[in-house]
Amino acid sequence: MAGKSRGKGKPAEKAAEKPAEKPSAKLAAEKPTAVVEKPVEKPVEKPKEEKKPPKVKKKEKGAYTRYKVDEKGLTRLRPYCERCGQGYFMADHGDRYSCGHCGFTRYKRA
């Protein structure tokens, strides 16, 4: 048991075999260091893009589009939703009315 050691330590023989310098240090000492310049690339000019016209925002329709004022008074142009109640107008889609709040659809009579 002279060659083997117990515990966490390494045997004395293997510790003596380790080289004093790292192999990478030897290679660096043998090869001269030369600075290699990379060729400078000219920036590639992109073709100029045509400017897009700015987006036109739609104006919200006011309450005046849902009512008509007559001599008799105020007239509603579109019906209220039957499920949601007053305050929720139904959208007019030509052949039907539909509520944007709950999705209720009422078809017009032909």
C-alpha positions as CSV (number, residue, x, y, z in Angstrom):
1,M,0.0,0.0,0.0
2,A,2.9,2.3,-0.3
3,G,1.9,3.6,-3.8
4,K,-1.7,4.2,-2.9
5,S,-2.9,7.0,-0.7
6,R,-6.1,7.1,1.1
7,G,-8.4,10.1,1.4
8,K,-9.0,13.0,-0.9
9,G,-5.4,13.8,-1.9
10,K,-3.6,12.6,-5.0
11,P,-0.6,10.2,-4.9
12,A,2.8,11.8,-4.7
13,E,4.0,10.2,-7.9
14,K,1.3,11.7,-10.1
15,A,1.8,15.2,-8.7
16,A,5.5,15.2,-9.7
17,E,4.7,14.2,-13.3
18,K,2.7,17.4,-14.0
19,P,4.4,19.8,-16.3
20,A,5.4,23.2,-14.9
21,E,4.0,25.2,-17.9
22,K,0.7,24.9,-19.7
23,P,0.9,23.6,-23.2
24,S,-0.8,26.7,-24.6
25,A,1.9,28.9,-23.1
26,K,4.6,26.8,-24.9
27,L,2.8,27.2,-28.3
28,A,2.4,30.9,-27.8
29,A,6.1,31.3,-27.0
30,E,7.2,29.3,-30.2
31,K,5.0,31.2,-32.7
32,P,5.6,34.9,-33.2
33,T,2.5,37.0,-32.8
34,A,1.6,38.9,-35.9
35,V,-1.3,41.3,-36.3
36,V,-3.5,40.3,-39.2
37,E,-5.5,43.2,-40.6
38,K,-8.9,42.3,-42.0
39,P,-9.8,43.9,-45.3
40,V,-12.2,46.8,-44.8
41,E,-15.5,46.2,-46.6
42,K,-17.3,49.2,-48.1
43,P,-20.8,49.5,-46.8
44,V,-23.4,48.4,-49.4
45,E,-25.7,51.2,-50.3
46,K,-29.3,50.2,-50.2
47,P,-31.6,51.6,-52.8
48,K,-33.7,54.4,-51.5
49,E,-37.2,53.3,-50.5
50,E,-40.1,55.4,-51.6
51,K,-41.8,57.1,-48.7
52,K,-45.3,55.7,-48.0
53,P,-48.0,58.3,-47.6
54,P,-49.1,58.6,-44.0
55,K,-52.1,56.6,-42.9
56,V,-55.4,58.6,-42.8
57,K,-57.2,57.9,-39.5
58,K,-61.0,57.6,-39.7
59,K,-63.0,60.0,-37.7
60,E,-65.4,58.6,-35.3
61,K,-69.0,59.1,-36.1
62,G,-70.8,61.2,-33.6
63,A,-74.3,60.7,-32.1
64,Y,-75.8,63.0,-34.8
65,T,-75.5,60.1,-37.3
66,R,-77.9,58.0,-35.3
67,Y,-80.7,60.5,-34.9
68,K,-82.7,62.8,-37.2
69,V,-84.1,66.0,-36.0
70,D,-87.5,67.0,-37.4
71,E,-90.2,69.5,-36.6
72,K,-91.9,66.8,-34.5
73,G,-88.8,66.0,-32.5
74,L,-86.0,63.4,-32.4
75,T,-86.3,60.3,-34.5
76,R,-84.0,57.3,-34.1
77,L,-82.6,56.1,-37.5
78,R,-81.5,52.6,-36.3
79,P,-83.2,50.3,-33.7
80,Y,-81.9,49.5,-30.2
81,C,-80.7,46.0,-29.5
82,E,-83.4,43.8,-28.0
83,R,-81.0,42.0,-25.6
84,C,-78.8,44.9,-24.5
85,G,-81.5,47.6,-24.2
86,Q,-81.4,51.3,-24.8
87,G,-78.1,52.8,-25.6
88,Y,-76.9,50.0,-27.9
89,F,-77.8,50.7,-31.5
90,M,-77.8,47.9,-34.0
91,A,-75.6,48.2,-37.2
92,D,-77.4,48.3,-40.5
93,H,-75.9,45.7,-42.9
94,G,-78.4,46.1,-45.8
95,D,-80.4,42.9,-45.3
96,R,-80.1,42.7,-41.5
97,Y,-79.4,44.6,-38.3
98,S,-76.7,43.3,-35.9
99,C,-75.6,44.4,-32.4
100,G,-71.9,44.9,-32.0
101,H,-72.1,44.4,-28.3
102,C,-73.7,41.0,-28.0
103,G,-73.8,39.8,-31.6
104,F,-77.6,39.6,-31.8
105,T,-78.9,39.7,-35.4
106,R,-82.3,40.6,-36.7
107,Y,-83.1,40.1,-40.4
108,K,-85.1,42.7,-42.3
109,R,-88.3,41.6,-44.0
110,A,-88.1,41.5,-47.8
